[in-house]
Amino acid sequence: MPESVIPTITTQRCSGCGRCVAACPEQIITLQTVLYRKHAVITEPERCTGCGACITACPIEAISSRPFSP
């Protein structure tokens, strides 16, 4: 059985464009503002299917994948 993966967002690199939010079929990514700067956040990682849509949608490669262990 293949290992499950989950996207990881590098918040320092994220521009807050929202493309990953729109691309996520599970709707588990939101934008959060901290000190006047927006960045994406995965709110429910356990619901992630590992489809990779958010990784593909990110124009600046701020999202990568890593193994998921519940």
PDB file of N, CA, C and O in Angstrom:
ATOM      1  N   MET A   1       0.838  -1.182   0.000  1.00  0.00           N
ATOM      2  CA  MET A   1       0.000   0.000   0.000  1.00  0.00           C
ATOM      3  C   MET A   1       0.889   1.253   0.000  1.00  0.00           C
ATOM      4  O   MET A   1       1.828   1.336   0.792  1.00  0.00           O
ATOM      5  N   PRO A   2       0.602   2.239  -0.887  1.00  0.00           N
ATOM      6  CA  PRO A   2       1.437   3.437  -0.935  1.00  0.00           C
ATOM      7  C   PRO A   2       1.298   4.275   0.326  1.00  0.00           C
ATOM      8  O   PRO A   2       0.252   4.294   0.975  1.00  0.00           O
ATOM      9  N   GLU A   3       2.376   4.962   0.651  1.00  0.00           N
ATOM     10  CA  GLU A   3       2.389   5.807   1.841  1.00  0.00           C
ATOM     11  C   GLU A   3       1.539   7.058   1.598  1.00  0.00           C
ATOM     12  O   GLU A   3       1.594   7.641   0.515  1.00  0.00           O
ATOM     13  N   SER A   4       0.766   7.466   2.582  1.00  0.00           N
ATOM     14  CA  SER A   4      -0.049   8.675   2.462  1.00  0.00           C
ATOM     15  C   SER A   4       0.857   9.895   2.538  1.00  0.00           C
ATOM     16  O   SER A   4       1.855   9.906   3.258  1.00  0.00           O
ATOM     17  N   VAL A   5       0.486  10.925   1.779  1.00  0.00           N
ATOM     18  CA  VAL A   5       1.233  12.181   1.816  1.00  0.00           C
ATOM     19  C   VAL A   5       0.283  13.318   2.140  1.00  0.00           C
ATOM     20  O   VAL A   5      -0.922  13.230   1.906  1.00  0.00           O
ATOM     21  N   ILE A   6       0.841  14.373   2.675  1.00  0.00           N
ATOM     22  CA  ILE A   6       0.071  15.568   2.997  1.00  0.00           C
ATOM     23  C   ILE A   6       0.869  16.782   2.542  1.00  0.00           C
ATOM     24  O   ILE A   6       2.094  16.800   2.661  1.00  0.00           O
ATOM     25  N   PRO A   7       0.189  17.787   2.024  1.00  0.00           N
ATOM     26  CA  PRO A   7       0.915  18.991   1.621  1.00  0.00           C
ATOM     27  C   PRO A   7       1.421  19.771   2.823  1.00  0.00           C
ATOM     28  O   PRO A   7       0.793  19.790   3.882  1.00  0.00           O
ATOM     29  N   THR A   8       2.558  20.410   2.639  1.00  0.00           N
ATOM     30  CA  THR A   8       3.141  21.276   3.659  1.00  0.00           C
ATOM     31  C   THR A   8       3.311  22.655   3.035  1.00  0.00           C
ATOM     32  O   THR A   8       3.902  22.788   1.963  1.00  0.00           O
ATOM     33  N   ILE A   9       2.797  23.672   3.703  1.00  0.00           N
ATOM     34  CA  ILE A   9       2.881  25.033   3.189  1.00  0.00           C
ATOM     35  C   ILE A   9       4.013  25.770   3.896  1.00  0.00           C
ATOM     36  O   ILE A   9       4.050  25.837   5.125  1.00  0.00           O
ATOM     37  N   THR A  10       4.926  26.316   3.118  1.00  0.00           N
ATOM     38  CA  THR A  10       6.002  27.142   3.666  1.00  0.00           C
ATOM     39  C   THR A  10       5.450  28.559   3.769  1.00  0.00           C
ATOM     40  O   THR A  10       5.443  29.302   2.788  1.00  0.00           O
ATOM     41  N   THR A  11       4.989  28.929   4.961  1.00  0.00           N
ATOM     42  CA  THR A  11       4.286  30.201   5.129  1.00  0.00           C
ATOM     43  C   THR A  11       5.152  31.415   4.804  1.00  0.00           C
ATOM     44  O   THR A  11       4.632  32.434   4.349  1.00  0.00           O
ATOM     45  N   GLN A  12       6.448  31.325   5.026  1.00  0.00           N
ATOM     46  CA  GLN A  12       7.327  32.456   4.705  1.00  0.00           C
ATOM     47  C   GLN A  12       7.378  32.702   3.205  1.00  0.00           C
ATOM     48  O   GLN A  12       7.621  33.825   2.764  1.00  0.00           O
ATOM     49  N   ARG A  13       7.152  31.671   2.434  1.00  0.00           N
ATOM     50  CA  ARG A  13       7.203  31.765   0.977  1.00  0.00           C
ATOM     51  C   ARG A  13       5.834  32.060   0.368  1.00  0.00           C
ATOM     52  O   ARG A  13       5.754  32.627  -0.721  1.00  0.00           O
ATOM     53  N   CYS A  14       4.767  31.685   1.052  1.00  0.00           N
ATOM     54  CA  CYS A  14       3.398  31.828   0.543  1.00  0.00           C
ATOM     55  C   CYS A  14       3.035  33.299   0.352  1.00  0.00           C
ATOM     56  O   CYS A  14       3.276  34.122   1.236  1.00  0.00           O
ATOM     57  N   SER A  15       2.455  33.625  -0.804  1.00  0.00           N
ATOM     58  CA  SER A  15       2.064  35.005  -1.099  1.00  0.00           C
ATOM     59  C   SER A  15       0.619  35.295  -0.724  1.00  0.00           C
ATOM     60  O   SER A  15       0.193  36.449  -0.761  1.00  0.00           O
ATOM     61  N   GLY A  16      -0.143  34.267  -0.362  1.00  0.00           N
ATOM     62  CA  GLY A  16      -1.545  34.470   0.007  1.00  0.00           C
ATOM     63  C   GLY A  16      -2.449  34.691  -1.190  1.00  0.00           C
ATOM     64  O   GLY A  16      -3.495  35.329  -1.061  1.00  0.00           O
ATOM     65  N   CYS A  17      -2.070  34.178  -2.352  1.00  0.00           N
ATOM     66  CA  CYS A  17      -2.853  34.403  -3.570  1.00  0.00           C
ATOM     67  C   CYS A  17      -4.187  33.657  -3.561  1.00  0.00           C
ATOM     68  O   CYS A  17      -5.134  34.084  -4.222  1.00  0.00           O
ATOM     69  N   GLY A  18      -4.274  32.557  -2.828  1.00  0.00           N
ATOM     70  CA  GLY A  18      -5.528  31.822  -2.713  1.00  0.00           C
ATOM     71  C   GLY A  18      -5.766  30.769  -3.780  1.00  0.00           C
ATOM     72  O   GLY A  18      -6.825  30.142  -3.789  1.00  0.00           O
ATOM     73  N   ARG A  19      -4.831  30.559  -4.665  1.00  0.00           N
ATOM     74  CA  ARG A  19      -5.025  29.549  -5.720  1.00  0.00           C
ATOM     75  C   ARG A  19      -5.160  28.146  -5.139  1.00  0.00           C
ATOM     76  O   ARG A  19      -5.940  27.338  -5.643  1.00  0.00           O
ATOM     77  N   CYS A  20      -4.411  27.857  -4.093  1.00  0.00           N
ATOM     78  CA  CYS A  20      -4.503  26.532  -3.465  1.00  0.00           C
ATOM     79  C   CYS A  20      -5.863  26.350  -2.790  1.00  0.00           C
ATOM     80  O   CYS A  20      -6.417  25.251  -2.779  1.00  0.00           O
ATOM     81  N   VAL A  21      -6.391  27.430  -2.233  1.00  0.00           N
ATOM     82  CA  VAL A  21      -7.715  27.388  -1.588  1.00  0.00           C
ATOM     83  C   VAL A  21      -8.763  27.002  -2.630  1.00  0.00           C
ATOM     84  O   VAL A  21      -9.603  26.137  -2.383  1.00  0.00           O
ATOM     85  N   ALA A  22      -8.709  27.644  -3.787  1.00  0.00           N
ATOM     86  CA  ALA A  22      -9.665  27.363  -4.864  1.00  0.00           C
ATOM     87  C   ALA A  22      -9.478  25.968  -5.444  1.00  0.00           C
ATOM     88  O   ALA A  22     -10.448  25.343  -5.872  1.00  0.00           O
ATOM     89  N   ALA A  23      -8.252  25.474  -5.466  1.00  0.00           N
ATOM     90  CA  ALA A  23      -7.961  24.174  -6.080  1.00  0.00           C
ATOM     91  C   ALA A  23      -8.302  22.980  -5.201  1.00  0.00           C
ATOM     92  O   ALA A  23      -8.497  21.880  -5.717  1.00  0.00           O
ATOM     93  N   CYS A  24      -8.377  23.168  -3.893  1.00  0.00           N
ATOM     94  CA  CYS A  24      -8.571  22.050  -2.964  1.00  0.00           C
ATOM     95  C   CYS A  24      -9.999  21.497  -3.045  1.00  0.00           C
ATOM     96  O   CYS A  24     -10.947  22.195  -2.687  1.00  0.00           O
ATOM     97  N   PRO A  25     -10.164  20.247  -3.513  1.00  0.00           N
ATOM     98  CA  PRO A  25     -11.510  19.676  -3.615  1.00  0.00           C
ATOM     99  C   PRO A  25     -12.153  19.397  -2.249  1.00  0.00           C
ATOM    100  O   PRO A  25     -13.377  19.339  -2.139  1.00  0.00           O
ATOM    101  N   GLU A  26     -11.339  19.229  -1.228  1.00  0.00           N
ATOM    102  CA  GLU A  26     -11.863  18.949   0.118  1.00  0.00           C
ATOM    103  C   GLU A  26     -12.158  20.229   0.909  1.00  0.00           C
ATOM    104  O   GLU A  26     -12.737  20.169   1.994  1.00  0.00           O
ATOM    105  N   GLN A  27     -11.760  21.380   0.369  1.00  0.00           N
ATOM    106  CA  GLN A  27     -11.972  22.689   1.010  1.00  0.00           C
ATOM    107  C   GLN A  27     -11.397  22.734   2.429  1.00  0.00           C
ATOM    108  O   GLN A  27     -12.065  23.160   3.371  1.00  0.00           O
ATOM    109  N   ILE A  28     -10.151  22.286   2.558  1.00  0.00           N
ATOM    110  CA  ILE A  28      -9.511  22.272   3.879  1.00  0.00           C
ATOM    111  C   ILE A  28      -8.371  23.275   3.993  1.00  0.00           C
ATOM    112  O   ILE A  28      -7.650  23.295   4.990  1.00  0.00           O
ATOM    113  N   ILE A  29      -8.212  24.112   2.962  1.00  0.00           N
ATOM    114  CA  ILE A  29      -7.176  25.144   2.985  1.00  0.00           C
ATOM    115  C   ILE A  29      -7.859  26.503   3.059  1.00  0.00           C
ATOM    116  O   ILE A  29      -8.793  26.777   2.305  1.00  0.00           O
ATOM    117  N   THR A  30      -7.396  27.345   3.962  1.00  0.00           N
ATOM    118  CA  THR A  30      -7.939  28.695   4.091  1.00  0.00           C
ATOM    119  C   THR A  30      -6.793  29.693   4.108  1.00  0.00           C
ATOM    120  O   THR A  30      -5.628  29.324   4.258  1.00  0.00           O
ATOM    121  N   LEU A  31      -7.145  30.966   3.950  1.00  0.00           N
ATOM    122  CA  LEU A  31      -6.150  32.017   4.075  1.00  0.00           C
ATOM    123  C   LEU A  31      -6.251  32.615   5.460  1.00  0.00           C
ATOM    124  O   LEU A  31      -7.349  32.834   5.972  1.00  0.00           O
ATOM    125  N   GLN A  32      -5.120  32.876   6.059  1.00  0.00           N
ATOM    126  CA  GLN A  32      -5.047  33.441   7.400  1.00  0.00           C
ATOM    127  C   GLN A  32      -4.166  34.688   7.332  1.00  0.00           C
ATOM    128  O   GLN A  32      -3.163  34.714   6.617  1.00  0.00           O
ATOM    129  N   THR A  33      -4.550  35.713   8.078  1.00  0.00           N
ATOM    130  CA  THR A  33      -3.760  36.936   8.118  1.00  0.00           C
ATOM    131  C   THR A  33      -3.070  37.038   9.471  1.00  0.00           C
ATOM    132  O   THR A  33      -3.710  36.973  10.521  1.00  0.00           O
ATOM    133  N   VAL A  34      -1.752  37.198   9.422  1.00  0.00           N
ATOM    134  CA  VAL A  34      -0.956  37.374  10.635  1.00  0.00           C
ATOM    135  C   VAL A  34      -0.063  38.590  10.400  1.00  0.00           C
ATOM    136  O   VAL A  34       0.715  38.625   9.445  1.00  0.00           O
ATOM    137  N   LEU A  35      -0.179  39.570  11.264  1.00  0.00           N
ATOM    138  CA  LEU A  35       0.603  40.805  11.138  1.00  0.00           C
ATOM    139  C   LEU A  35       0.503  41.405   9.736  1.00  0.00           C
ATOM    140  O   LEU A  35       1.514  41.728   9.112  1.00  0.00           O
ATOM    141  N   TYR A  36      -0.735  41.549   9.252  1.00  0.00           N
ATOM    142  CA  TYR A  36      -1.031  42.175   7.955  1.00  0.00           C
ATOM    143  C   TYR A  36      -0.524  41.397   6.747  1.00  0.00           C
ATOM    144  O   TYR A  36      -0.439  41.948   5.650  1.00  0.00           O
ATOM    145  N   ARG A  37      -0.185  40.120   6.938  1.00  0.00           N
ATOM    146  CA  ARG A  37       0.307  39.292   5.830  1.00  0.00           C
ATOM    147  C   ARG A  37      -0.527  38.024   5.724  1.00  0.00           C
ATOM    148  O   ARG A  37      -0.690  37.295   6.703  1.00  0.00           O
ATOM    149  N   LYS A  38      -1.055  37.765   4.529  1.00  0.00           N
ATOM    150  CA  LYS A  38      -1.858  36.566   4.303  1.00  0.00           C
ATOM    151  C   LYS A  38      -0.976  35.386   3.925  1.00  0.00           C
ATOM    152  O   LYS A  38       0.040  35.535   3.244  1.00  0.00           O
ATOM    153  N   HIS A  39      -1.391  34.206   4.386  1.00  0.00           N
ATOM    154  CA  HIS A  39      -0.766  32.961   3.942  1.00  0.00           C
ATOM    155  C   HIS A  39      -1.769  31.822   4.088  1.00  0.00           C
ATOM    156  O   HIS A  39      -2.720  31.913   4.865  1.00  0.00           O
ATOM    157  N   ALA A  40      -1.549  30.762   3.341  1.00  0.00           N
ATOM    158  CA  ALA A  40      -2.451  29.612   3.357  1.00  0.00           C
ATOM    159  C   ALA A  40      -2.177  28.716   4.558  1.00  0.00           C
ATOM    160  O   ALA A  40      -1.043  28.597   5.023  1.00  0.00           O
ATOM    161  N   VAL A  41      -3.252  28.086   5.052  1.00  0.00           N
ATOM    162  CA  VAL A  41      -3.169  27.181   6.199  1.00  0.00           C
ATOM    163  C   VAL A  41      -4.055  25.966   5.913  1.00  0.00           C
ATOM    164  O   VAL A  41      -5.180  26.111   5.436  1.00  0.00           O
ATOM    165  N   ILE A  42      -3.544  24.779   6.205  1.00  0.00           N
ATOM    166  CA  ILE A  42      -4.351  23.562   6.085  1.00  0.00           C
ATOM    167  C   ILE A  42      -5.064  23.379   7.414  1.00  0.00           C
ATOM    168  O   ILE A  42      -4.431  23.102   8.432  1.00  0.00           O
ATOM    169  N   THR A  43      -6.376  23.532   7.403  1.00  0.00           N
ATOM    170  CA  THR A  43      -7.148  23.527   8.649  1.00  0.00           C
ATOM    171  C   THR A  43      -7.476  22.132   9.168  1.00  0.00           C
ATOM    172  O   THR A  43      -7.574  21.931  10.379  1.00  0.00           O
ATOM    173  N   GLU A  44      -7.646  21.172   8.272  1.00  0.00           N
ATOM    174  CA  GLU A  44      -7.984  19.807   8.686  1.00  0.00           C
ATOM    175  C   GLU A  44      -7.119  18.806   7.918  1.00  0.00           C
ATOM    176  O   GLU A  44      -7.600  18.159   6.988  1.00  0.00           O
ATOM    177  N   PRO A  45      -5.854  18.677   8.299  1.00  0.00           N
ATOM    178  CA  PRO A  45      -4.953  17.788   7.546  1.00  0.00           C
ATOM    179  C   PRO A  45      -5.417  16.338   7.481  1.00  0.00           C
ATOM    180  O   PRO A  45      -5.087  15.625   6.533  1.00  0.00           O
ATOM    181  N   GLU A  46      -6.166  15.902   8.461  1.00  0.00           N
ATOM    182  CA  GLU A  46      -6.635  14.509   8.458  1.00  0.00           C
ATOM    183  C   GLU A  46      -7.635  14.236   7.341  1.00  0.00           C
ATOM    184  O   GLU A  46      -7.847  13.079   6.978  1.00  0.00           O
ATOM    185  N   ARG A  47      -8.251  15.273   6.793  1.00  0.00           N
ATOM    186  CA  ARG A  47      -9.205  15.119   5.682  1.00  0.00           C
ATOM    187  C   ARG A  47      -8.542  15.198   4.311  1.00  0.00           C
ATOM    188  O   ARG A  47      -9.201  14.981   3.294  1.00  0.00           O
ATOM    189  N   CYS A  48      -7.259  15.503   4.270  1.00  0.00           N
ATOM    190  CA  CYS A  48      -6.537  15.632   3.003  1.00  0.00           C
ATOM    191  C   CYS A  48      -6.467  14.273   2.310  1.00  0.00           C
ATOM    192  O   CYS A  48      -6.146  13.261   2.934  1.00  0.00           O
ATOM    193  N   THR A  49      -6.769  14.264   1.015  1.00  0.00           N
ATOM    194  CA  THR A  49      -6.727  13.025   0.240  1.00  0.00           C
ATOM    195  C   THR A  49      -5.379  12.827  -0.454  1.00  0.00           C
ATOM    196  O   THR A  49      -5.123  11.767  -1.025  1.00  0.00           O
ATOM    197  N   GLY A  50      -4.518  13.848  -0.404  1.00  0.00           N
ATOM    198  CA  GLY A  50      -3.214  13.750  -1.036  1.00  0.00           C
ATOM    199  C   GLY A  50      -3.270  13.867  -2.551  1.00  0.00           C
ATOM    200  O   GLY A  50      -2.386  13.363  -3.244  1.00  0.00           O
ATOM    201  N   CYS A  51      -4.306  14.530  -3.076  1.00  0.00           N
ATOM    202  CA  CYS A  51      -4.481  14.631  -4.533  1.00  0.00           C
ATOM    203  C   CYS A  51      -3.413  15.495  -5.207  1.00  0.00           C
ATOM    204  O   CYS A  51      -3.114  15.300  -6.385  1.00  0.00           O
ATOM    205  N   GLY A  52      -2.839  16.446  -4.471  1.00  0.00           N
ATOM    206  CA  GLY A  52      -1.789  17.298  -5.022  1.00  0.00           C
ATOM    207  C   GLY A  52      -2.287  18.507  -5.799  1.00  0.00           C
ATOM    208  O   GLY A  52      -1.480  19.223  -6.390  1.00  0.00           O
ATOM    209  N   ALA A  53      -3.590  18.754  -5.815  1.00  0.00           N
ATOM    210  CA  ALA A  53      -4.133  19.895  -6.562  1.00  0.00           C
ATOM    211  C   ALA A  53      -3.565  21.215  -6.051  1.00  0.00           C
ATOM    212  O   ALA A  53      -3.288  22.118  -6.841  1.00  0.00           O
ATOM    213  N   CYS A  54      -3.394  21.333  -4.750  1.00  0.00           N
ATOM    214  CA  CYS A  54      -2.858  22.575  -4.173  1.00  0.00           C
ATOM    215  C   CYS A  54      -1.397  22.785  -4.575  1.00  0.00           C
ATOM    216  O   CYS A  54      -0.969  23.913  -4.822  1.00  0.00           O
ATOM    217  N   ILE A  55      -0.643  21.698  -4.635  1.00  0.00           N
ATOM    218  CA  ILE A  55       0.765  21.777  -5.017  1.00  0.00           C
ATOM    219  C   ILE A  55       0.882  22.255  -6.462  1.00  0.00           C
ATOM    220  O   ILE A  55       1.712  23.106  -6.781  1.00  0.00           O
ATOM    221  N   THR A  56       0.050  21.702  -7.321  1.00  0.00           N
ATOM    222  CA  THR A  56       0.042  22.084  -8.735  1.00  0.00           C
ATOM    223  C   THR A  56      -0.417  23.523  -8.919  1.00  0.00           C
ATOM    224  O   THR A  56       0.103  24.232  -9.781  1.00  0.00           O
ATOM    225  N   ALA A  57      -1.386  23.963  -8.119  1.00  0.00           N
ATOM    226  CA  ALA A  57      -1.957  25.306  -8.260  1.00  0.00           C
ATOM    227  C   ALA A  57      -1.036  26.416  -7.779  1.00  0.00           C
ATOM    228  O   ALA A  57      -1.173  27.558  -8.219  1.00  0.00           O
ATOM    229  N   CYS A  58      -0.106  26.109  -6.890  1.00  0.00           N
ATOM    230  CA  CYS A  58       0.759  27.141  -6.308  1.00  0.00           C
ATOM    231  C   CYS A  58       1.773  27.651  -7.341  1.00  0.00           C
ATOM    232  O   CYS A  58       2.620  26.887  -7.805  1.00  0.00           O
ATOM    233  N   PRO A  59       1.688  28.945  -7.704  1.00  0.00           N
ATOM    234  CA  PRO A  59       2.582  29.472  -8.734  1.00  0.00           C
ATOM    235  C   PRO A  59       4.017  29.720  -8.250  1.00  0.00           C
ATOM    236  O   PRO A  59       4.921  29.895  -9.066  1.00  0.00           O
ATOM    237  N   ILE A  60       4.229  29.735  -6.935  1.00  0.00           N
ATOM    238  CA  ILE A  60       5.572  30.037  -6.425  1.00  0.00           C
ATOM    239  C   ILE A  60       6.188  28.868  -5.659  1.00  0.00           C
ATOM    240  O   ILE A  60       7.181  29.034  -4.950  1.00  0.00           O
ATOM    241  N   GLU A  61       5.594  27.691  -5.808  1.00  0.00           N
ATOM    242  CA  GLU A  61       6.108  26.459  -5.195  1.00  0.00           C
ATOM    243  C   GLU A  61       6.296  26.575  -3.684  1.00  0.00           C
ATOM    244  O   GLU A  61       7.311  26.147  -3.135  1.00  0.00           O
ATOM    245  N   ALA A  62       5.294  27.165  -3.023  1.00  0.00           N
ATOM    246  CA  ALA A  62       5.331  27.290  -1.563  1.00  0.00           C
ATOM    247  C   ALA A  62       4.736  26.061  -0.876  1.00  0.00           C
ATOM    248  O   ALA A  62       4.739  25.967   0.351  1.00  0.00           O
ATOM    249  N   ILE A  63       4.223  25.116  -1.678  1.00  0.00           N
ATOM    250  CA  ILE A  63       3.599  23.910  -1.118  1.00  0.00           C
ATOM    251  C   ILE A  63       4.354  22.683  -1.636  1.00  0.00           C
ATOM    252  O   ILE A  63       4.584  22.526  -2.835  1.00  0.00           O
ATOM    253  N   SER A  64       4.722  21.834  -0.702  1.00  0.00           N
ATOM    254  CA  SER A  64       5.374  20.568  -1.058  1.00  0.00           C
ATOM    255  C   SER A  64       4.633  19.453  -0.331  1.00  0.00           C
ATOM    256  O   SER A  64       3.685  19.721   0.407  1.00  0.00           O
ATOM    257  N   SER A  65       5.048  18.224  -0.527  1.00  0.00           N
ATOM    258  CA  SER A  65       4.364  17.124   0.169  1.00  0.00           C
ATOM    259  C   SER A  65       5.336  16.401   1.073  1.00  0.00           C
ATOM    260  O   SER A  65       6.543  16.378   0.834  1.00  0.00           O
ATOM    261  N   ARG A  66       4.782  15.809   2.122  1.00  0.00           N
ATOM    262  CA  ARG A  66       5.569  15.027   3.068  1.00  0.00           C
ATOM    263  C   ARG A  66       4.745  13.824   3.495  1.00  0.00           C
ATOM    264  O   ARG A  66       3.521  13.852   3.366  1.00  0.00           O
ATOM    265  N   PRO A  67       5.366  12.780   3.994  1.00  0.00           N
ATOM    266  CA  PRO A  67       4.601  11.623   4.481  1.00  0.00           C
ATOM    267  C   PRO A  67       3.663  12.020   5.617  1.00  0.00           C
ATOM    268  O   PRO A  67       4.003  12.850   6.460  1.00  0.00           O
ATOM    269  N   PHE A  68       2.485  11.416   5.626  1.00  0.00           N
ATOM    270  CA  PHE A  68       1.496  11.713   6.668  1.00  0.00           C
ATOM    271  C   PHE A  68       1.401  10.550   7.633  1.00  0.00           C
ATOM    272  O   PHE A  68       1.206   9.405   7.227  1.00  0.00           O
ATOM    273  N   SER A  69       1.539  10.851   8.912  1.00  0.00           N
ATOM    274  CA  SER A  69       1.325   9.825   9.929  1.00  0.00           C
ATOM    275  C   SER A  69       0.285  10.348  10.916  1.00  0.00           C
ATOM    276  O   SER A  69       0.508  11.338  11.613  1.00  0.00           O
ATOM    277  N   PRO A  70      -0.860   9.658  10.959  1.00  0.00           N
ATOM    278  CA  PRO A  70      -1.964  10.110  11.812  1.00  0.00           C
ATOM    279  C   PRO A  70      -1.642  10.068  13.286  1.00  0.00           C
ATOM    280  O   PRO A  70      -2.484  10.421  14.112  1.00  0.00           O
TER     281      PRO A  70
END
